[in-house]
Amino acid sequence: MFMRGLKRKCFDGEEDIEGTLAGIKAIPSYNLQRQSLLDMSLVKLQLCHMLVEPNLCRSVLIANTVRQIQEEMTQDGTWQMINMQNTGQASVDRLVSTDILCRSSREQAEGKHVPGYSTFSKDFEGDQAQDSSETMSTASSVQALRNLQSNVWEMENSQENKGNFQKSLDQIFETLENKSPNSVEDLFSEVDNSYYDLDTMLTGMMSNTKMGHCDGLEPFPSPTTTTSSSNCKSDLNELDHIVEILVES
Amino acid sequence: MPDCAVILLDFTSQADIISTVEFNHTGELLATGDKGGRVVIFQREPESKNEPYSQGEYNVYSTFQSHEPEFDYLKSLEIEEKINKIKWLPQQNAAHSLLSTNDKTIKLWKITERDKRPEGYNLKDEEGKLKDLSTVTSLQVPVLKPMDLMVEVTPRRIFANGHTYHVNSISVNSDCETYMSADDLRINLWHLAITDRSFNIVDIKPANMEDLTEVITASEFHPHHCNLFVYSSSKGSLRLCDMRASALCDKHSKLYEEPEDPSNRSFFSEIISSVSDVKFSHSGRYMLTRDYLTVKVWDLNMETKPVETYQVHDYLRSKLCSLYENDCIFDKFECAWNGSDSVIMTGAYNNFFRMFDRNTKRDVTLEASRESSKPRAILKPRRVCVGGKRRKDDISVDSLDFTKKILHTAWHPTENIIAIAATNNLYIFQDKVNSEMH
């Protein structure tokens, strides 16, 4: 349904075919990157269930970021459903007001092209013709469309989604208080695994921008291995400590 | 502001990552804490007229194990032995005292010197064994004889079980009787002599943990007013509290918050606004805060915005997503005032640290690394280029090493001597120019 809506927008909106193609790429690109940020944040929240108590400040900041994204997605989702008829221009304007600025306003004004790692703002900063600013290759655009469909599903079920996210966040905070590995799996079951393919895209973007030796730059482990390994690790350590207690007594 | 700096002391390599650095009130002693729970204290050698170059070098004075790793059986979690903060108590007698804390427990340590030993006991022999009484024919008075200096460190108090969450700050009150410890959600007031109870003076834990959106990131007592303290939050606000107002200081006396710049808004705005450190000026009139990209000077009398803002590494603003991914965006940098409150200092990445002169508005970037720092060498100012013209020796943003971060720095209370912790190395720099000229 969304695809048809897009086509309609193509004809209603931009007259330039190239522009519409870029338009299709621009808007999902923002959603895509926002989605990947959301996934990254959820993974981060899960990964912090290690042996040592997680850093509460970090968890709170990530959770707030997740909430922010979720709120915006809900707004956008609702808004896009209502405003199917709107021209591409209007949608760009609306998105600009909530765009993710990863660069200083000075750079924005100068229209600098950030190599490799692209910023969300750049994608739809009116530069529809500047396909070079797109980080997505044609191969991944297919993936983008697939993800877009999933996005639609999310938008249609935005209310349910909101509930899911809220539940996720609640679970996260509960587990921060009482560490229970089981809820970690529950959390992962809510996240659509197809999005993790974006990791390669993200890390691909990362390698374009040399960030120096960054130990943190590794592809995300798949959710199941993370939980199972952390479960095993915690089990083993618990076992060690139980043995310790027994030996001491 | 020091134009150039000379290394006073050849850096010391420690096995573990240094997690805190603190000069005592005279600057004679410098304490460092590390990830392994150890504290190393350096002492400044008195200046010798014979060797003017070796004026006041810092040498190891004492090393001791402050905290050990523990295990919380209730939560099945390890408690790290990493020393989060060290604070010196004002010296009241021949002994020195300091507070050291890990995530959960604060300890008071007493450091004493022994350089004399009594000899000539009547009942004990040289080794301490009891003498055969029949061999004792006359009485003698034991005499104090000099011996090699021995530094003894003893734990005098252990303040345990006061915190559910991780302690991020401790601060000794100007009354020299009390101190406070702050964790993510609560701040406790302790009496230095009483370990079995503390007063909770701030509690921001919501009734429902699901509603938690803000945590305490740092706190400090006012240097002169024993009733005032400040605490910073993860949302970038500062709260000044007066303990005379009520027992529980949940309601602030003043709230310092800068409105968000709408043109710079992003999903990372809140994270980069989180205050990682807050320090009162020596005068007590200003506060210095560090967030991810800036250091700000606040006037206690103005709550609406800081009086000065300095960009530490604004070139990172376009890299926030990557820095979020590799967790660098959560790095907590500290900040410091110089003795006269005219220069402020903070660390950055690539072993760079920055100094800002509040009067001349000049700033400098210096590097703390083995390659660029030979003893007695003058540090060369560094520059990060963001594209455009690149000068020789400039570093491009993309070549910065984000694993080399300078989180902990300290400035001597009166002189232009700074201590920089670069991962597991400690660097001590001194101003080349005679400090009398400043």
Interface residues (C-beta under 8 A of the other chain):
Chain A: R34 L37 M40 K44 L51 V52 E53 N55 L56 C57 R58 V60 L61 A63 N64 T65 Q68 I69 D99 I100 L101 C102 R103 S104 S105 E107 K112 V114 Y117 T119 L169 D170 F173 E174 L176 E177 N178 K179 L202 M206 T209 K210 M211 G212 H213 C214 D215 G216 L217 S234 N237 E238 H241 I245
Chain B: F71 D72 Y73 K75 S76 L77 E78 I79 E80 D103 Y165 H166 D184 L185 M209 E210 L212 T213 E214 V215 T217 S234 S263 N264 R265 S266 F267 F268 E270 I271 S274 D314 R317 S318 K319 L320 C321 S322 Y324 E325 N326 D327 C328 F330 N350 G387 D398 S399 L400 D401 F402 T403
